[in-house]
Amino acid sequence: MPIRRFNRVLPIVIVDRATVLNSHLSPTARLLYVLLLATTDDKGIVERAAQLAGVGSIDELRPFIAELAAVGAVDLTVDEEQGEVLAVHQQPSPLPLF
């Protein structure tokens, strides 16, 4: 599953405070968000993020991706050529979520 980011990837990670402190997100969803922001766009990155988050497979990540999508941190779309594409937003929402 490819990942799209809308900002330039820097050697540091800047994380949206409201997302990380959102008590409605599970700890695994918050960790996944940080990992997705920290990794580069390349093939196999979702598998690598699953491994780093301690989750066995992409299918096991789906509930956590759904949590992040519910707060606007990611969008999961389907592209005719690439299949599922995960868009990660560095600043998902202007509203405080905690």
Backbone bond lengths (Angstrom), bond angles and torsions (degrees), N, CA, C in turn:
res aa  C-N    CA-C-N  psi(-1)  N-CA   C-N-CA  omega(-1)  CA-C   N-CA-C  phi
1 M - - - 1.445 - - 1.533 107.80 -
2 P 1.322 118.61 115.04 1.463 120.84 177.44 1.524 111.65 -68.71
3 I 1.311 115.19 156.48 1.459 121.85 177.35 1.523 108.21 -119.32
4 R 1.324 116.42 139.75 1.462 121.31 174.30 1.507 108.53 -116.60
5 R 1.310 115.99 136.28 1.457 121.80 172.87 1.520 107.40 -119.06
6 F 1.303 116.25 152.16 1.452 120.02 -176.88 1.522 112.06 -106.65
7 N 1.313 115.86 6.87 1.459 121.54 176.29 1.526 108.04 -128.80
8 R 1.303 115.35 159.84 1.453 121.27 177.62 1.530 109.39 -66.82
9 V 1.345 117.32 138.93 1.453 121.31 178.65 1.530 108.93 -79.61
10 L 1.319 116.05 121.35 1.458 122.79 -179.13 1.534 109.50 -104.24
11 P 1.343 118.05 165.25 1.461 119.84 177.65 1.532 113.00 -74.88
12 I 1.319 117.16 -0.68 1.458 122.01 174.97 1.526 107.73 -119.32
13 V 1.311 116.35 162.45 1.459 120.23 178.95 1.526 108.26 -115.37
14 I 1.307 115.80 125.40 1.458 122.09 173.95 1.517 106.14 -109.19
15 V 1.313 115.41 124.49 1.457 120.68 -172.88 1.520 109.93 -116.71
16 D 1.311 116.17 137.95 1.450 121.67 177.45 1.534 109.88 -64.56
17 R 1.316 115.76 117.81 1.472 121.43 -176.35 1.525 112.27 -59.76
18 A 1.321 117.06 -43.26 1.472 120.47 -177.83 1.529 111.47 -61.53
19 T 1.327 116.90 -35.52 1.465 119.77 179.31 1.518 110.61 -70.64
20 V 1.323 116.81 -45.97 1.468 120.41 -178.44 1.527 111.61 -65.68
21 L 1.324 117.91 -32.77 1.461 121.52 -178.42 1.529 113.76 -94.09
22 N 1.319 116.81 2.28 1.459 121.10 -178.07 1.528 109.94 -67.29
23 S 1.317 116.67 111.78 1.470 120.90 -177.40 1.522 113.07 -71.28
24 H 1.326 117.63 -10.81 1.466 120.80 177.55 1.520 112.00 -82.58
25 L 1.330 117.03 -14.46 1.466 121.34 177.24 1.523 109.65 -90.90
26 S 1.318 115.08 142.18 1.464 119.65 175.88 1.528 109.28 -70.69
27 P 1.319 117.71 157.34 1.463 119.93 176.26 1.537 112.39 -56.66
28 T 1.317 117.01 -36.06 1.471 120.03 179.66 1.523 110.99 -67.66
29 A 1.326 117.89 -38.86 1.470 120.68 177.79 1.524 110.39 -64.27
30 R 1.329 116.83 -40.94 1.467 120.14 178.68 1.520 111.30 -65.13
31 L 1.338 116.28 -42.64 1.466 120.44 177.50 1.525 110.10 -63.38
32 L 1.314 117.53 -43.01 1.461 121.16 179.29 1.521 110.88 -59.73
33 Y 1.315 117.41 -42.19 1.466 121.44 178.29 1.523 110.81 -58.32
34 V 1.312 117.38 -47.22 1.468 121.37 179.16 1.528 110.21 -63.10
35 L 1.323 117.34 -43.43 1.467 120.71 179.90 1.522 111.88 -63.34
36 L 1.323 117.12 -41.53 1.466 120.03 179.81 1.524 111.09 -65.53
37 L 1.329 117.33 -35.69 1.459 120.05 176.68 1.534 111.78 -70.95
38 A 1.315 116.40 -32.23 1.467 120.97 -175.11 1.524 113.64 -80.67
39 T 1.308 118.23 -20.49 1.453 121.05 -174.91 1.516 111.59 -91.42
40 T 1.318 115.25 158.34 1.458 120.54 178.24 1.513 110.43 -85.98
41 D 1.331 115.83 160.19 1.461 120.85 178.55 1.515 109.51 -77.79
42 D 1.287 116.74 104.05 1.454 120.12 172.36 1.517 109.52 -155.77
43 K 1.304 114.33 168.35 1.458 119.66 -177.71 1.527 109.73 -65.97
44 G 1.286 116.65 139.82 1.448 121.32 177.56 1.518 114.80 86.75
45 I 1.328 117.07 4.34 1.449 119.20 -175.73 1.526 112.39 -69.71
46 V 1.308 118.12 -33.45 1.465 119.59 179.32 1.528 109.26 -67.75
47 E 1.324 116.86 -38.32 1.462 120.66 175.88 1.532 110.27 -61.82
48 R 1.330 116.03 -41.58 1.466 120.89 179.10 1.526 110.05 -66.28
49 A 1.320 117.61 -42.05 1.465 120.90 177.92 1.528 110.38 -62.77
50 A 1.323 117.33 -39.13 1.469 120.81 177.28 1.525 109.99 -60.12
51 Q 1.317 115.92 -45.19 1.460 120.82 179.53 1.535 110.76 -62.06
52 L 1.324 117.23 -47.45 1.466 121.30 -179.03 1.530 112.26 -65.01
53 A 1.335 116.89 -30.04 1.466 121.09 179.49 1.524 111.85 -83.65
54 G 1.331 116.40 -3.64 1.460 119.88 179.54 1.509 113.40 79.20
55 V 1.327 116.22 22.71 1.462 121.96 179.41 1.528 107.58 -108.81
56 G 1.314 117.32 140.76 1.450 121.00 -171.30 1.516 117.11 -71.08
57 S 1.326 118.51 -32.45 1.462 119.47 -173.36 1.524 110.60 -154.70
58 I 1.323 114.87 171.31 1.467 120.11 176.52 1.527 110.17 -61.93
59 D 1.317 117.14 -40.16 1.465 119.25 179.86 1.526 111.73 -59.83
60 E 1.319 117.14 -35.15 1.461 120.56 177.79 1.526 111.74 -73.87
61 L 1.338 117.28 -18.31 1.475 121.33 176.77 1.528 112.31 -79.58
62 R 1.317 117.47 -22.16 1.467 121.18 -172.67 1.537 114.20 -52.35
63 P 1.334 120.09 -43.32 1.472 118.05 178.04 1.532 112.80 -62.31
64 F 1.319 117.00 -34.09 1.468 120.87 -179.83 1.529 110.48 -75.16
65 I 1.326 116.68 -36.01 1.470 120.66 173.89 1.525 109.37 -63.06
66 A 1.337 116.61 -40.18 1.473 120.94 178.04 1.527 110.73 -62.89
67 E 1.335 117.75 -39.96 1.467 120.75 176.66 1.527 110.37 -60.06
68 L 1.331 115.78 -46.12 1.465 120.02 -179.11 1.529 111.54 -66.64
69 A 1.324 116.75 -36.16 1.466 120.44 177.80 1.533 110.63 -65.88
70 A 1.319 116.63 -35.27 1.465 120.74 -178.87 1.524 112.34 -64.44
71 V 1.341 117.51 -26.58 1.469 120.27 178.88 1.525 111.99 -103.88
72 G 1.334 117.40 7.33 1.455 121.43 175.76 1.518 115.19 81.82
73 A 1.329 117.81 12.29 1.463 120.70 -179.72 1.524 112.33 -77.65
74 V 1.330 116.70 -27.76 1.469 121.88 177.70 1.525 108.85 -141.76
75 D 1.317 114.73 160.33 1.465 121.79 170.70 1.518 106.90 -129.64
76 L 1.312 116.44 134.57 1.458 121.42 176.27 1.520 107.45 -110.48
77 T 1.333 115.79 117.01 1.464 121.14 -179.72 1.517 108.91 -124.48
78 V 1.321 115.47 168.25 1.460 120.84 177.42 1.521 108.45 -115.92
79 D 1.321 115.60 124.92 1.454 123.72 177.83 1.521 107.72 -106.05
80 E 1.329 117.17 137.70 1.464 120.40 -177.99 1.521 112.57 -58.17
81 E 1.326 116.88 -37.34 1.457 120.45 -177.01 1.528 113.30 -88.88
82 Q 1.332 117.38 -39.12 1.460 121.30 -173.36 1.516 114.36 -98.80
83 G 1.308 118.12 -9.85 1.458 120.23 -175.03 1.518 109.78 79.31
84 E 1.331 117.13 -141.80 1.454 120.43 179.78 1.524 110.29 -70.77
85 V 1.335 114.96 135.09 1.467 121.47 178.51 1.526 107.26 -126.71
86 L 1.319 115.09 128.91 1.456 121.29 179.47 1.521 108.96 -102.19
87 A 1.333 117.07 117.20 1.466 122.05 176.60 1.522 107.74 -97.07
88 V 1.327 116.52 125.49 1.462 122.21 -178.54 1.524 108.10 -106.97
89 H 1.321 116.51 128.44 1.462 121.76 -177.50 1.522 110.07 -105.52
90 Q 1.313 116.01 123.08 1.451 119.85 179.30 1.520 111.48 -67.56
91 Q 1.322 116.99 -33.53 1.463 121.58 176.68 1.522 107.36 -126.96
92 P 1.332 116.58 88.64 1.463 120.65 -171.35 1.509 116.85 -72.51
93 S 1.309 118.10 -34.22 1.456 118.05 -172.81 1.524 109.82 -150.89
94 P 1.332 117.07 137.67 1.459 119.11 177.22 1.530 112.75 -78.27
95 L 1.337 116.91 -9.77 1.465 120.72 -176.72 1.530 110.89 -91.31
96 P 1.320 118.67 141.34 1.469 119.55 174.68 1.518 109.42 -67.59
97 L 1.324 115.88 133.32 1.457 120.74 -174.64 1.525 112.55 -111.74
98 F 1.293 118.88 11.79 1.472 120.33 -179.61 1.514 111.38 -122.90
